[in-house]
Amino acid sequence: MSVLLESSSTSAAMRRNFWAGVWRVMKRKPSRMVGVVLMAGFVFMGAFGPMFYPDPLPRDPNLITRPPSWQHWLGTDDQGRDVIALVVTGSRYVLLAALVTAVITVVVGAGIGLFAGFKRGRWDSVLMRLTDMKLTIPGLPLLLVLSTVWKFGSAVQMGLVLGLLSWGGVARAVRSQTLSLRERGFIEAARGLGLSTTHIVGKELLPSMAPYIAMNMLIAITGGVYAQVGLFFLGVLPYESNNWGQMLNTAVFRSGALTVPSALGYLLGPLLAILLLTLAIVLVVDAMDEIFNPRLREE
C-alpha cells in the first residue's frame, strides 16, 4: 500500500514539475502564449463559428463588393455577403481537411518510419525504397489529375487524399530519429528481455518520439491548408462549399481585388486567416521544441 502511495505521489510531483516547466517556457517568450491563444481561437472558430451565422449567408444586392466599414470590417463580396462571416463559415472545411491530412500523414509516416528504423535489414530497405518512390511523385500535378476524376465533395475526402500524398517526409524523419534511439540503453534492455517488436515500438520508442511526432503533425496542418487552398484558388475543384481558397479565387478572378480597391478586403480576409494560423502553429511548435528539449531549456 505504501509503495502505491509513494508511486502516485511521485507521478503527481512529476506532473506538477512538467506543467511548471511549461509555464516557465511560456513566460520566457510571451509571444508563445499568443500562439496558444490564436490556436485555441482557430479551433473554436472551426468547431463552433459557423453556428453563429445562418446557412446560407444573407445576400444584399445593395452591398456588392463594398470596402471595409463599421458594419462590415473587411467589406463584402460580389454577392453582398460579409467577408468576416465568409472567413468564419469557410474555416470548418479548411481546418477539418487540414486536420485529417495531418493525422493521416503522421500515422502513416510515423508508423513506417518507426518500423523501418527499428527492424532495419530487409524491411528497412523495402519500406525506404517505397518512401523514396513516394517522394519522387510530384504532388501538385498528381492532385490536378485526381481533381478531374474526383470532386473532393467533403473535407474528409480532401484530407484523405492530401494525407496519402504527404507522408514520405515524415517517414524519413522518424526513421532517422528511430535509428538513433534504438541504440540507447533502455531499448537494448527491452530487446535483451525478449520483448516483442510491437511492445518495444509502441511502449518504448513511441513515447520518446511523441513530442517530435506532435510537432510534425502541427507542421503538416499548415501543409494541408496550403495544398487545398492552392487547389481551390487555381479553380481546379468545384465550389461545393465556402472555403478560403474559393474566396481567394473569387476575389482575384471575379471581383478584381488586385485592381479594384473596394474588393481588397475580400482578398485580405482569407489571407489574414492563413497568416494567423501559420503564425500560431510556428509559435506553438517553438514552445514545444523548448519544452521537450532539455538542452534548449538549460540555455
Residue pairs with C-beta under 8 A, 6 or more apart in sequence:
21 291
21 297
22 291
25 32
25 287
25 290
25 291
25 297
26 32
26 33
26 36
26 287
28 290
29 286
29 287
31 283
32 283
32 284
32 286
32 287
34 280
34 283
35 279
35 280
35 281
35 282
35 283
35 284
35 286
35 287
36 280
36 283
36 284
36 287
38 276
38 277
38 279
38 280
38 283
39 280
39 281
39 284
42 91
42 95
42 276
42 277
42 280
43 95
45 88
45 91
45 95
46 91
46 92
46 94
46 95
46 96
47 92
49 88
49 89
49 91
49 92
50 88
50 89
50 91
50 92
52 88
53 85
53 88
53 89
55 89
57 81
57 82
57 85
57 86
57 89
58 81
59 79
59 80
59 81
60 76
60 80
60 81
61 80
62 80
63 72
63 76
63 80
64 76
64 77
64 78
64 79
64 80
65 75
65 76
65 77
65 78
65 255
65 260
65 262
65 263
65 266
66 72
66 75
66 76
66 80
66 262
67 75
67 261
67 262
67 264
67 265
68 74
68 75
68 265
69 75
72 82
72 83
72 84
72 265
73 83
73 84
73 265
74 82
74 83
74 84
74 87
74 265
74 266
74 268
74 269
75 83
75 262
75 263
75 264
75 265
75 266
76 82
76 83
76 266
77 83
77 86
77 247
77 250
77 251
77 255
77 266
78 250
78 254
78 255
78 263
78 266
83 247
83 265
83 266
83 269
84 269
86 242
86 247
86 269
87 244
87 247
87 269
87 270
87 273
89 242
90 241
90 242
90 243
90 244
90 246
90 247
90 270
91 244
91 273
92 155
93 155
93 158
93 241
93 242
93 243
94 155
94 225
94 228
94 229
94 243
94 244
94 245
95 225
96 155
96 156
96 159
97 155
97 156
97 158
97 159
97 162
97 224
97 228
98 159
98 221
98 222
98 224
98 225
98 228
99 159
99 221
99 224
100 155
100 156
100 158
100 159
100 160
100 162
100 163
100 224
101 158
101 159
101 162
101 163
101 166
101 220
101 221
101 223
101 224
101 227
101 228
102 163
102 217
102 218
102 220
102 221
102 223
102 224
103 159
103 163
103 217
104 159
104 160
104 162
104 163
104 164
104 166
104 167
105 163
105 166
105 167
105 170
105 216
105 217
105 220
105 223
105 224
106 167
106 170
106 213
106 216
106 217
106 220
108 163
108 164
108 167
108 170
108 171
109 166
109 167
109 168
109 169
109 170
109 171
109 173
109 174
109 216
110 170
110 171
110 174
110 209
110 213
110 216
112 127
112 130
112 131
112 167
112 171
112 174
112 175
113 170
113 171
113 172
113 173
113 174
113 175
113 176
113 177
113 178
114 174
114 175
114 178
114 201
114 205
114 206
114 209
115 123
115 127
115 197
115 201
116 123
116 124
116 127
116 128
116 131
116 171
116 175
116 178
117 124
117 174
117 175
117 176
117 177
117 178
117 179
117 181
117 182
118 178
118 182
118 197
118 200
118 201
118 205
119 197
120 179
124 175
127 171
128 172
128 175
131 168
131 171
131 172
132 168
134 167
134 168
135 168
135 169
135 172
137 165
139 165
139 166
139 227
140 230
142 165
143 161
143 162
143 165
143 227
143 231
143 236
144 231
144 234
144 236
146 161
147 231
147 236
147 237
148 236
150 157
150 161
151 237
151 238
151 240
152 158
152 161
152 237
152 240
153 240
154 240
158 228
159 224
162 223
162 224
162 227
162 228
163 224
166 220
166 223
166 224
166 227
170 216
170 220
173 212
173 216
174 209
174 212
174 213
174 216
177 209
177 212
178 205
178 209
181 187
181 205
181 208
181 209
182 205
186 204
187 200
187 204
187 205
190 199
190 200
190 204
191 200
211 288
211 291
211 292
212 292
214 288
215 285
215 288
215 289
218 281
218 284
218 285
218 288
219 281
219 285
221 281
222 277
222 278
222 281
225 244
225 274
225 277
225 278
226 274
228 243
228 245
229 243
229 244
229 245
229 248
229 270
229 274
230 245
231 237
231 245
232 239
232 243
232 244
232 245
232 246
232 248
232 249
233 245
233 248
233 249
233 252
234 249
235 249
235 253
237 245
239 246
244 270
244 273
244 274
245 270
247 266
247 269
247 270
248 267
248 270
248 271
250 266
251 257
251 263
251 266
251 267
251 270
252 258
252 267
255 263
255 266
256 263
257 263
257 264
257 266
257 267
258 267
289 296
290 296
290 297
291 297
